[in-house]
Amino acid sequence: MAKRFSAETYVAGILAGDRMMLSRAITLVESRLASDQELAQQVINQVLPHTGNSFRIGITGVPGVGKSTFIEAFGNYLIEQQDKKLAVLAIDPTSQRTGGSILGDKTRMESLSHHPHAFIRPSPAGKSLGGVTKSTRETILLCEAAGYDAIFVETVGVGQSETAVHGMVDFFLLLMLAGAGDELQGIKRGIMEMADAIAITKADSNNQLKAKAAKAEYQNALHLYPLPASGWLPRVSVCSALKETGLEQIWQTMADYLEHTQQNGFFEQKRREQNLQWLFETIRQSLEEKFYAQPGVQQALPDIMRQVKEGEQSAFAAAAALLRLS
């Protein structure tokens, strides 16, 4: 078992920018032991006044889009050209099955993972999406307290994880490939509607013309959607992570969005709404964990599941019976 320190020791290390102490505090947050959770909450409460100063950026993309290559190139650009300290976190609801692709990506992001101003943290394996997102939210706060002023939250899984990431970031970037017609059919409309910007990747060598055509097609598609509550019309750009082109434009888009939403009050309003959302999701998750931990529920659940599966009892009646046992 990893050595545990006092809450004050964790806090002092985090505020001093000690990456080892930050990693150990995140491990506490990810632990399911009640004693670790209690200590983790003490640490988070103490660092809370030092949080909230980062730009939280969600990044998702279609399979094969080159997400890890983009994150490394864009991350290095922010560190070297924009003087940022960067943390890269992942949400991977499939990690219990696959080990989480960011574990492999971390070795591919070699220059970024070794940079003293970068911190890359894979998501924990073997948890439900709810568990992963809770620990990711708390990890964001710890990284902010440690002085990271740009935080990438990457979706590794697909589907529900995009919505989860959107609920914890300030800006949502969707990475797409050229050949827009096909992708427009294949990508969920909901993910397009969540995007604050779209970047067409791999716009190099023979792919440049396709990328420019895709850019026009996506921009036209975005005009068909109603203007979001932020009042921001999402922008589309092209980039090449290999050639390191288009990265400055993507960052300019993000900076413009930040200025726009801070001026009209949406940025602060969204952060406050997210805080409430985190509260209710944490309550829901905690109640669910306590419910399933009840001995009576654990004993009755297999048979009730069988009855529902075989159609011997309705799901509603079964749920009511289980709730009475708790």
Backbone torsions as a table, in degrees:
resi	resn	phi	psi	omega
1	MET	NA	136.1	-178.8
2	ALA	-65.0	146.2	-179.4
3	LYS	-65.5	137.0	177.5
4	ARG	-105.1	142.6	179.1
5	PHE	-112.1	176.8	173.4
6	SER	-74.6	158.7	178.5
7	ALA	-57.2	-39.1	-178.3
8	GLU	-63.8	-35.6	179.4
9	THR	-68.6	-44.0	176.3
10	TYR	-59.4	-48.0	-176.4
11	VAL	-61.2	-46.3	179.8
12	ALA	-60.1	-42.8	179.3
13	GLY	-65.2	-43.6	179.8
14	ILE	-62.1	-48.2	-178.1
15	LEU	-65.5	-24.1	177.6
16	ALA	-84.4	-3.2	179.0
17	GLY	79.9	21.6	179.8
18	ASP	-75.2	110.9	-175.0
19	ARG	-67.1	-33.9	178.7
20	MET	-65.4	-42.6	179.7
21	MET	-69.2	-36.1	175.6
22	LEU	-61.0	-46.1	179.2
23	SER	-60.0	-41.5	-179.1
24	ARG	-68.3	-35.8	177.7
25	ALA	-67.0	-38.2	178.3
26	ILE	-65.7	-38.4	176.5
27	THR	-60.5	-38.2	175.1
28	LEU	-60.6	-47.0	-179.2
29	VAL	-59.5	-37.4	-176.9
30	GLU	-80.4	-15.8	-178.0
31	SER	-69.0	148.2	177.4
32	ARG	-100.3	0.4	177.3
33	LEU	-70.1	134.8	-177.8
34	ALA	-59.1	-39.7	-178.9
35	SER	-66.0	-38.4	177.3
36	ASP	-67.5	-40.9	-179.9
37	GLN	-63.5	-40.4	179.1
38	GLU	-62.9	-43.6	178.9
39	LEU	-66.8	-40.1	179.1
40	ALA	-60.0	-41.7	-179.6
41	GLN	-67.3	-34.1	175.2
42	GLN	-62.8	-43.3	179.6
43	VAL	-63.1	-46.9	-177.9
44	ILE	-63.3	-42.6	179.1
45	ASN	-61.0	-36.8	-178.7
46	GLN	-75.4	-30.4	-180.0
47	VAL	-88.8	-10.1	-173.7
48	LEU	-51.5	-40.9	179.1
49	PRO	-62.8	-15.7	-177.7
50	HIS	-102.1	13.6	-177.5
51	THR	-107.6	174.1	174.2
52	GLY	91.0	0.6	-175.3
53	ASN	-98.4	7.6	-178.8
54	SER	-97.0	169.7	170.9
55	PHE	-104.5	111.3	-176.2
56	ARG	-91.0	119.8	-172.5
57	ILE	-121.8	118.5	175.9
58	GLY	-88.1	138.8	-179.8
59	ILE	-131.5	125.0	176.0
60	THR	-136.8	169.9	-179.4
61	GLY	-174.8	160.5	179.1
62	VAL	-70.4	156.1	178.4
63	PRO	-56.8	138.4	178.0
64	GLY	84.1	5.9	-174.9
65	VAL	-78.0	-13.8	-179.9
66	GLY	82.8	46.8	-173.8
67	LYS	-64.4	-45.8	-177.2
68	SER	-67.3	-36.0	177.3
69	THR	-64.6	-42.2	178.6
70	PHE	-64.4	-46.4	-177.3
71	ILE	-61.2	-40.5	178.9
72	GLU	-64.7	-47.5	-178.6
73	ALA	-64.4	-46.2	-178.0
74	PHE	-69.8	-38.4	177.4
75	GLY	-61.9	-46.0	177.8
76	ASN	-63.0	-36.4	177.0
77	TYR	-61.9	-46.2	-178.8
78	LEU	-63.6	-38.8	-179.0
79	ILE	-71.2	-47.7	-173.6
80	GLU	-79.8	-40.8	-173.9
81	GLN	-96.1	-28.4	-175.9
82	GLN	-113.1	3.8	174.9
83	ASP	57.5	42.7	180.0
84	LYS	-99.6	151.9	165.8
85	LYS	-99.7	127.6	-168.8
86	LEU	-119.2	133.2	170.2
87	ALA	-114.5	135.2	177.7
88	VAL	-116.1	118.0	-179.6
89	LEU	-117.6	160.9	-179.3
90	ALA	-131.6	148.2	169.4
91	ILE	-116.9	117.2	-176.0
92	ASP	-134.9	91.1	-179.7
93	PRO	-68.3	-12.8	-179.5
94	THR	-95.1	3.8	-169.8
95	SER	-63.4	-27.9	179.9
96	GLN	-68.0	-20.6	-179.1
97	ARG	-92.5	-40.5	-169.5
98	THR	-110.4	-14.0	-174.2
99	GLY	90.6	-8.5	176.3
100	GLY	83.1	117.4	-173.1
101	SER	-65.5	-24.2	-178.7
102	ILE	-65.8	-21.3	176.6
103	LEU	-64.1	-37.5	174.1
104	GLY	-76.7	-38.5	-179.1
105	ASP	-61.7	-32.5	-177.6
106	LYS	-60.9	-36.2	178.3
107	THR	-73.6	-29.3	178.2
108	ARG	-76.1	-30.7	177.2
109	MET	-82.8	54.9	-168.4
110	GLU	-63.1	-48.0	-176.4
111	SER	-67.9	-36.3	-179.0
112	LEU	-70.7	-42.4	-176.5
113	SER	-67.8	-22.2	179.6
114	HIS	-96.7	-2.9	-178.1
115	HIS	-73.4	132.8	-178.5
116	PRO	-63.1	-19.8	-179.9
117	HIS	-100.3	13.7	178.1
118	ALA	-122.9	148.7	178.8
119	PHE	-138.6	117.9	-178.2
120	ILE	-113.6	127.8	-176.0
121	ARG	-130.8	113.7	175.2
122	PRO	-70.4	156.3	179.1
123	SER	-77.4	156.6	-179.7
124	PRO	-70.2	146.6	178.5
125	ALA	-88.0	159.4	169.5
126	GLY	75.6	21.4	177.5
127	LYS	-120.0	160.3	172.6
128	SER	-70.6	165.4	178.1
129	LEU	-56.8	-39.8	179.7
130	GLY	-59.3	-43.1	179.3
131	GLY	-65.7	-41.6	-179.3
132	VAL	-65.1	-44.4	-177.1
133	THR	-67.7	-34.8	177.7
134	LYS	-62.9	-47.2	-178.8
135	SER	-68.0	-32.3	178.2
136	THR	-66.6	-41.4	177.6
137	ARG	-59.5	-44.6	-179.1
138	GLU	-69.9	-33.6	176.8
139	THR	-64.4	-37.6	176.2
140	ILE	-56.4	-46.6	-178.5
141	LEU	-62.8	-42.4	179.4
142	LEU	-64.4	-40.8	179.2
143	CYS	-65.9	-38.0	177.3
144	GLU	-63.8	-42.4	179.3
145	ALA	-64.7	-28.4	-179.8
146	ALA	-81.9	0.2	174.2
147	GLY	97.6	9.3	177.2
148	TYR	-80.7	120.5	-173.3
149	ASP	-103.4	-1.6	168.5
150	ALA	-132.9	128.8	-178.3
151	ILE	-127.7	118.7	173.8
152	PHE	-90.6	129.1	171.4
153	VAL	-114.4	111.4	-172.6
154	GLU	-99.7	136.8	171.1
155	THR	-89.5	127.8	177.7
156	VAL	-101.7	-40.7	174.5
157	GLY	-79.0	-177.6	179.7
158	VAL	-124.4	160.6	174.8
159	GLY	91.0	-110.2	-172.9
160	GLN	-64.9	-26.4	-176.1
161	SER	-65.6	-29.6	177.6
162	GLU	-62.3	-43.6	178.9
163	THR	-63.2	-40.4	179.5
164	ALA	-62.3	-44.8	-179.7
165	VAL	-65.5	-43.2	-180.0
166	HIS	-57.2	-30.9	-178.4
167	GLY	-79.2	-0.4	-179.4
168	MET	-131.1	7.2	-178.9
169	VAL	-122.1	167.0	177.5
170	ASP	-90.5	-31.1	-173.5
171	PHE	-138.1	136.4	-176.3
172	PHE	-119.8	116.6	-177.8
173	LEU	-106.7	127.3	178.4
174	LEU	-107.6	121.2	178.0
175	LEU	-93.9	131.2	-178.6
176	MET	-132.9	162.1	176.3
177	LEU	-100.6	160.7	175.4
178	ALA	-69.6	166.8	-173.1
179	GLY	92.1	47.3	-165.4
180	ALA	-53.6	-38.3	-175.7
181	GLY	-52.3	-49.1	-177.5
182	ASP	-65.7	-44.6	-176.8
183	GLU	-67.1	-35.2	179.5
184	LEU	-62.0	-34.1	177.9
185	GLN	-71.2	-38.5	-170.3
186	GLY	-83.6	-28.4	-175.3
187	ILE	-83.0	144.3	179.9
188	LYS	-66.8	136.9	177.8
189	ARG	-57.1	-38.4	-177.9
190	GLY	-60.1	-37.2	-180.0
191	ILE	-69.8	-39.4	176.3
192	MET	-60.0	-40.8	-178.0
193	GLU	-70.0	-25.2	178.6
194	MET	-78.6	-21.8	-171.6
195	ALA	-70.3	133.9	171.3
196	ASP	-91.6	-17.9	174.5
197	ALA	-158.7	152.2	174.7
198	ILE	-121.0	133.6	175.9
199	ALA	-117.6	123.2	175.1
200	ILE	-85.0	115.6	-174.5
201	THR	-90.9	173.8	176.9
202	LYS	58.0	35.1	178.7
203	ALA	-84.2	66.6	179.1
204	ASP	-137.9	169.1	-178.9
205	SER	45.2	-119.4	-174.3
206	ASN	-80.0	-0.7	-172.5
207	ASN	-96.9	-2.4	-172.5
208	GLN	-63.8	-43.3	-179.1
209	LEU	-65.2	-41.8	177.6
210	LYS	-60.8	-41.3	-178.3
211	ALA	-64.4	-41.3	179.2
212	LYS	-65.8	-39.2	177.7
213	ALA	-65.3	-40.7	178.6
214	ALA	-63.1	-40.3	179.6
215	LYS	-57.6	-48.0	-179.3
216	ALA	-62.4	-39.7	-177.3
217	GLU	-68.2	-42.2	178.8
218	TYR	-67.6	-39.8	-179.8
219	GLN	-62.5	-40.8	177.0
220	ASN	-64.0	-40.5	-179.7
221	ALA	-63.9	-39.9	-178.6
222	LEU	-65.8	-29.4	178.9
223	HIS	-66.9	-20.1	-179.5
224	LEU	-78.9	-19.7	-179.5
225	TYR	-83.0	149.3	175.7
226	PRO	-64.7	150.1	178.7
227	LEU	-62.8	130.1	-178.5
228	PRO	-68.1	169.9	-177.7
229	ALA	-60.6	-24.5	179.9
230	SER	-70.2	-17.0	-175.5
231	GLY	75.7	11.2	-176.2
232	TRP	-102.1	127.7	175.0
233	LEU	-88.0	114.3	-177.0
234	PRO	-56.2	142.7	-179.5
235	ARG	-107.2	154.3	177.1
236	VAL	-118.9	134.9	177.4
237	SER	-137.5	168.0	177.3
238	VAL	-116.2	149.8	-179.7
239	CYS	-152.9	161.7	171.3
240	SER	-132.0	114.6	178.2
241	ALA	-68.2	-35.4	-179.3
242	LEU	-66.8	-42.8	-179.4
243	LYS	-88.0	-8.1	-178.5
244	GLU	58.0	42.4	176.8
245	THR	-110.7	148.8	177.8
246	GLY	83.3	-5.9	-177.6
247	LEU	-69.0	-39.2	179.9
248	GLU	-62.4	-39.3	-180.0
249	GLN	-65.7	-39.5	178.7
250	ILE	-63.2	-43.3	178.6
251	TRP	-65.5	-37.1	178.7
252	GLN	-63.4	-40.0	176.3
253	THR	-59.3	-44.8	179.7
254	MET	-64.1	-42.1	179.6
255	ALA	-64.9	-39.6	178.2
256	ASP	-65.2	-40.8	178.1
257	TYR	-62.1	-44.9	-179.4
258	LEU	-58.9	-47.3	-179.7
259	GLU	-63.1	-44.6	-178.3
260	HIS	-60.3	-47.6	-174.9
261	THR	-78.0	-25.3	175.2
262	GLN	-73.4	-34.8	-179.9
263	GLN	-71.2	-39.1	-177.2
264	ASN	-90.9	2.5	174.9
265	GLY	86.5	-4.0	-176.2
266	PHE	-67.7	-36.6	-177.0
267	PHE	-57.1	-51.9	-178.1
268	GLU	-67.7	-38.7	179.6
269	GLN	-62.4	-43.0	-179.5
270	LYS	-65.0	-42.5	178.5
271	ARG	-59.9	-43.0	-179.1
272	ARG	-65.2	-42.3	178.6
273	GLU	-64.6	-37.9	177.5
274	GLN	-64.6	-38.3	177.6
275	ASN	-59.8	-43.1	177.6
276	LEU	-65.8	-41.3	178.4
277	GLN	-59.9	-41.5	178.2
278	TRP	-63.0	-39.3	179.0
279	LEU	-59.2	-53.1	-175.1
280	PHE	-68.2	-35.7	178.3
281	GLU	-67.7	-37.1	178.7
282	THR	-66.6	-41.5	176.9
283	ILE	-60.7	-47.4	-177.8
284	ARG	-60.5	-45.0	-178.6
285	GLN	-66.2	-41.7	-179.4
286	SER	-64.9	-42.0	177.9
287	LEU	-62.7	-40.7	-179.6
288	GLU	-64.3	-43.2	179.7
289	GLU	-63.2	-43.0	179.6
290	LYS	-65.9	-37.9	179.7
291	PHE	-60.4	-51.1	-176.8
292	TYR	-71.4	-17.6	179.6
293	ALA	-82.3	-12.3	-179.8
294	GLN	-64.4	130.2	-179.3
295	PRO	-56.2	-42.0	180.0
296	GLY	-61.6	-40.5	179.8
297	VAL	-67.4	-45.2	-179.4
298	GLN	-60.2	-37.3	-178.5
299	GLN	-72.2	-41.2	-174.3
300	ALA	-85.0	-22.8	-171.0
301	LEU	-57.5	-47.9	-176.8
302	PRO	-57.1	-43.8	-177.6
303	ASP	-69.9	-39.9	179.1
304	ILE	-66.7	-37.9	176.7
305	MET	-61.4	-42.2	178.9
306	ARG	-61.7	-43.8	-179.0
307	GLN	-61.9	-41.9	-179.9
308	VAL	-67.4	-42.6	-178.7
309	LYS	-62.0	-39.7	-177.9
310	GLU	-85.2	-1.4	178.5
311	GLY	79.2	15.9	-180.0
312	GLU	-80.3	-19.5	-179.4
313	GLN	-147.6	144.0	179.6
314	SER	-74.1	153.8	179.0
315	ALA	-59.6	-35.3	-177.3
316	PHE	-68.2	-45.6	179.7
317	ALA	-65.8	-38.9	-179.7
318	ALA	-64.8	-43.7	179.4
319	ALA	-62.0	-42.9	-179.9
320	ALA	-62.8	-40.0	179.1
321	ALA	-64.4	-43.1	179.5
322	LEU	-65.9	-40.3	179.4
323	LEU	-64.3	-33.6	177.5
324	ARG	-66.1	-29.2	-179.1
325	LEU	-74.2	-20.4	-176.6
326	SER	-89.6	NA	NA
